[in-house]
Amino acid sequence: VVARFDLAQSTISQHLKVLVEAGLVRLTPGRPRSRYEVDREALAALSRSVDHLLDSCCTPPAGRRG
């Protein structure tokens, strides 16, 4: 992952830690390297939740434009 981004290894590690804690990425510890994998089902559920939130709170009522 570090090789793909122009960020420090410690920054990447911190972001991955947050994503693992949020349940969006799975961690398989290993030596010499750990494996990170996107949890596509969890990401899809998050996407649906955000869509629902935006539809329910941020869509102007019919006939009105904001």
Secondary structure, 3 states (H helix, E strand, C coil): CHHHCCCCHHHHHHHHHHHHHCCCEEEECCCCCCEEEECHHHHHHHHHHHHHHHHHHCCCCCCCCC
